[in-house]
């Protein structure tokens, strides 16, 4: 694994071999991308590389002084698009972009703005209709910024602890359930090591640049600008119906982070999009015990055909 591109703490890691069709995975700005390369036997990226593709992973890293000035559109224009341009130049061809969760919104915006750089698009559990979130989630997130205004002004970021607390507050009982279930697992059970790896990843988040946090709470969960067709990046209205490239929309049926009702509209809005509904959860579909059958195999087949 080598570093193909970098800017500040941001890196693009190359999991494949030169000559393979490049597929750039764009994770959320909140969680680190290595959930896609979690542990031996639980790595979607290494699985794809073994099938002859060239997976690339964008790790956003810790927001430095420059990143703390960027809003969501700034991350698209000043970070993702330059990375795409450089990777396409190095590879000598356009890049397939696969956005995961919040990363899917950034990937979609970049694909619409720079179609010359993008061969195909994959949207994994990507929210679009933020009005489909549960009332509890919307209420919790609407109250997220005010208690941390001083910290945001001082550090330029929304702390990761604030984000994790907000997510836990949406369904507090789920925390009790998962630790109860974990306690029932034998130590030698392979699921035990996987559970610990997932929990370590969940605890290893990064803070959000303050302008990004404001955009997410005010423009997405508050005004639902993407679904209204009014979300803009650099003066461009991001409208999925304007895309004209092969697109796969993956919607996990048991997703509590991005409800299916939030992600499904993209499959109807993007002309000719392929919809893959997965009988799994937000994280389980990419790294869980059944991930290979649920997602890795059909994703590989689609990428081999369209990437």
C-alpha positions in Angstrom: 0.0 0.0 0.0 1.4 3.4 -1.0 0.4 7.0 -0.9 -0.8 8.2 -4.3 -1.7 11.8 -3.4 -1.6 14.0 -0.3 -2.5 17.4 1.0 -1.9 18.4 4.6 -3.1 15.4 6.7 -5.2 14.1 3.8 -3.9 11.1 1.9 -5.0 8.8 -0.9 -3.9 5.3 -0.3 -3.3 2.9 -3.2 -4.4 -0.7 -2.5 -4.1 -2.0 -6.1 -1.6 -2.3 -8.9 -0.7 0.2 -11.6 -2.8 -0.5 -14.7 -5.9 -1.5 -12.9 -9.1 0.6 -13.2 -8.9 3.1 -10.4 -11.8 3.3 -7.9 -11.5 6.1 -5.4 -13.5 5.5 -2.1 -14.6 8.7 -0.4 -15.7 8.2 3.3 -17.5 10.6 5.6 -15.6 13.5 7.0 -16.5 12.3 10.5 -15.2 8.7 10.5 -11.9 7.4 9.3 -11.9 5.4 6.0 -10.2 2.3 7.3 -13.5 0.6 8.0 -13.1 -0.5 4.4 -9.8 -2.1 5.4 -10.7 -3.1 8.9 -8.7 -6.3 9.6 -7.5 -9.4 7.9 -10.4 -11.1 6.2 -12.6 -8.0 6.7 -11.2 -5.7 4.0 -13.4 -4.7 1.2 -10.6 -2.8 -0.5 -8.2 -5.8 -0.5 -11.1 -8.0 -1.8 -11.6 -5.7 -4.7 -7.8 -5.5 -5.4 -7.7 -9.3 -5.5 -10.3 -9.1 -8.3 -8.1 -7.0 -10.4 -9.5 -3.5 -9.6 -7.3 -0.7 -8.2 -9.0 0.5 -5.0 -7.9 3.9 -3.7 -8.9 5.2 -0.2 -9.2 8.9 0.6 -8.3 9.4 4.3 -9.4 12.9 5.2 -7.2 13.1 8.3 -7.4 15.6 11.1 -8.6 19.0 9.9 -5.6 21.4 10.0 -5.6 25.2 9.9 -6.6 25.4 6.3 -9.3 22.7 6.5 -11.0 24.5 9.4 -11.9 27.3 7.1 -13.6 25.0 4.6 -17.3 24.3 4.4 -18.7 21.2 2.7 -18.4 22.9 -0.7 -14.9 23.9 0.1 -13.9 20.3 0.7 -15.3 19.4 -2.7 -13.6 22.2 -4.5 -10.3 22.5 -2.7 -9.7 18.9 -1.7 -11.7 16.3 -3.6 -11.6 17.8 -7.0 -7.8 18.4 -7.0 -7.3 14.9 -5.8 -9.4 13.5 -8.6 -7.6 15.6 -11.2 -4.2 14.4 -10.0 -5.3 10.8 -9.8 -6.8 10.8 -13.2 -3.6 12.3 -14.6 -1.4 9.7 -12.8 -3.7 6.9 -14.0 -4.2 8.2 -17.5 -7.9 7.8 -17.3 -11.0 9.0 -15.5 -11.7 7.6 -12.0 -14.7 5.7 -10.7 -15.7 7.4 -7.4 -17.4 5.5 -4.6 -18.8 7.7 -1.8 -19.8 6.2 1.5 -22.4 8.0 3.7 -21.6 11.7 3.9 -18.8 11.0 1.4 -21.4 10.1 -1.1 -22.7 13.7 -1.1 -19.2 15.0 -1.8 -18.6 12.4 -4.5 -21.9 13.2 -6.2 -21.1 16.9 -6.2 -17.7 16.3 -7.7 -19.0 14.0 -10.3 -21.6 16.6 -11.5 -19.1 19.4 -11.4 -16.2 17.5 -13.0 -17.6 14.8 -15.3 -14.4 14.8 -17.3 -12.7 13.2 -14.3 -15.3 10.6 -13.3 -16.0 7.4 -15.2 -18.7 6.0 -12.9 -20.3 6.7 -9.5 -21.1 4.5 -6.6 -23.2 5.8 -3.7 -23.0 3.7 -0.6 -25.7 4.5 2.1 -25.7 8.1 0.9 -28.3 10.4 2.4 -30.3 12.7 0.2 -33.7 13.3 1.7 -32.8 14.5 5.2 -36.5 14.8 6.1 -36.6 11.0 6.2 -34.5 10.9 9.4 -36.4 10.1 12.6 -37.9 13.0 14.5 -35.5 12.1 17.4 -32.5 12.4 15.2 -33.6 15.7 13.7 -34.4 17.2 17.2 -31.0 15.9 18.6 -29.0 17.3 15.7 -30.9 20.6 15.7 -29.6 21.2 19.2 -26.0 20.1 18.5 -24.3 23.3 17.7 -25.4 25.8 20.4 -23.8 24.1 23.4 -20.5 23.9 21.5 -20.4 27.4 20.0 -17.6 28.5 22.2 -15.5 25.5 21.5 -16.1 25.8 17.8 -15.1 29.5 17.8 -11.9 28.6 19.8 -10.8 25.5 17.9 -12.5 25.9 14.5 -14.0 22.4 14.9 -16.9 20.6 16.4 -15.3 18.0 18.7 -15.8 14.3 17.9 -17.1 13.7 21.4 -20.0 16.0 20.7 -20.8 14.1 17.5 -20.6 10.7 19.2 -22.8 11.9 22.0 -25.4 13.1 19.5 -25.5 9.9 17.6 -25.8 7.9 20.8 -28.7 10.1 22.0 -30.7 9.2 19.0 -31.1 5.6 20.2 -29.5 5.2 23.7 -30.9 1.7 24.1 -28.8 0.4 21.2 -25.6 1.0 23.2 -26.9 -1.2 26.0 -28.0 -3.9 23.5 -24.8 -4.1 21.6 -22.7 -4.5 24.8 -25.1 -7.0 26.2 -24.8 -9.0 23.0 -21.0 -8.7 23.0 -20.9 -10.0 26.6 -22.6 -13.2 25.4 -20.0 -14.0 22.8 -17.2 -16.5 23.6 -13.8 -15.0 23.5 -12.6 -17.4 20.9 -15.5 -16.5 18.6 -14.3 -14.7 15.4 -17.1 -12.3 15.9 -15.5 -11.1 19.1 -12.4 -9.8 17.4 -14.5 -8.2 14.7 -16.7 -6.5 17.3 -13.7 -5.0 19.1 -12.2 -3.8 15.8 -15.5 -2.1 14.9 -15.7 -0.4 18.3 -12.1 0.8 18.0 -13.0 2.3 14.7 -16.1 4.0 16.0 -14.1 5.6 18.8 -11.4 6.8 16.4 -13.3 9.6 14.7 -12.1 13.1 13.8 -13.7 16.5 14.5 -15.6 18.3 11.9 -14.5 21.7 10.6 -16.9 24.2 12.1 -18.2 25.4 8.7 -18.9 21.8 7.7 -20.8 21.2 11.0 -23.0 24.3 10.4 -23.7 23.2 6.8 -24.8 19.7 7.9 -27.1 20.9 10.7 -28.5 24.1 9.1 -28.6 23.2 5.4 -29.0 19.5 5.3 -31.0 18.4 8.4 -32.5 21.8 8.9 -33.5 23.0 5.4 -33.1 19.7 3.6 -31.5 21.6 0.7 -30.3 18.5 -1.2 -33.9 17.1 -1.6 -35.2 20.6 -2.4 -32.7 20.9 -5.3 -31.2 23.9 -3.7 -27.8 22.6 -2.3 -25.0 24.5 -4.1 -21.3 23.9 -4.4 -19.3 26.7 -5.9 -22.4 28.2 -7.5 -23.4 24.9 -9.0 -26.8 23.5 -7.9 -26.2 19.8 -7.2 -29.0 17.9 -8.8 -28.7 14.2 -9.4 -31.0 14.2 -12.4 -28.3 16.1 -14.3 -25.8 13.2 -14.0 -25.1 11.2 -17.1 -22.7 8.4 -16.0 -23.2 4.8 -14.8 -24.3 5.0 -11.2 -24.8 2.3 -8.5 -27.0 3.3 -5.5 -26.5 0.9 -2.5 -29.2 1.1 0.2 -28.9 -1.0 3.3 -32.3 -2.0 4.6 -31.4 -2.0 8.3 -29.5 1.3 8.3 -30.2 3.4 11.5 -27.7 6.1 10.5 -29.0 6.8 7.0 -32.6 5.5 6.9 -33.5 3.8 3.6 -36.1 6.5 2.9 -33.2 9.1 2.9 -31.0 7.2 0.4 -33.6 5.7 -1.9 -34.6 8.9 -3.7 -31.2 9.0 -5.4 -32.0 5.8 -7.3 -35.0 7.5 -8.8 -33.4 10.8 -9.5 -30.2 9.7 -11.3 -31.0 8.6 -14.9 -30.4 4.9 -15.4 -29.1 4.3 -11.9 -28.8 0.7 -10.7 -30.3 0.2 -7.2 -28.8 -2.5 -4.9 -30.8 -3.0 -1.7 -28.7 -4.8 0.9 -30.1 -6.8 3.8 -27.7 -5.3 6.3 -26.8 -2.2 8.3 -24.7 0.9 7.7 -21.4 -0.6 8.9 -22.3 -4.2 8.6 -22.7 -4.1 4.9 -19.1 -3.0 4.4 -17.3 -4.9 7.2 -19.7 -7.3 8.9 -19.6 -11.1 8.9 -21.8 -11.3 5.8 -20.4 -8.3 4.0 -18.7 -10.3 1.3 -22.0 -11.8 0.1 -24.1 -8.8 0.8 -22.0 -6.1 -0.8 -18.4 -7.0 -1.9 -19.4 -9.6 -4.5 -22.2 -7.6 -6.3 -20.1 -4.4 -6.0 -17.1 -6.2 -7.6 -19.3 -7.4 -10.5 -20.8 -3.9 -11.1 -17.3 -2.3 -11.0 -15.8 -4.8 -13.4 -18.6 -4.0 -15.8 -18.8 -0.2 -15.5 -15.4 0.9 -14.0 
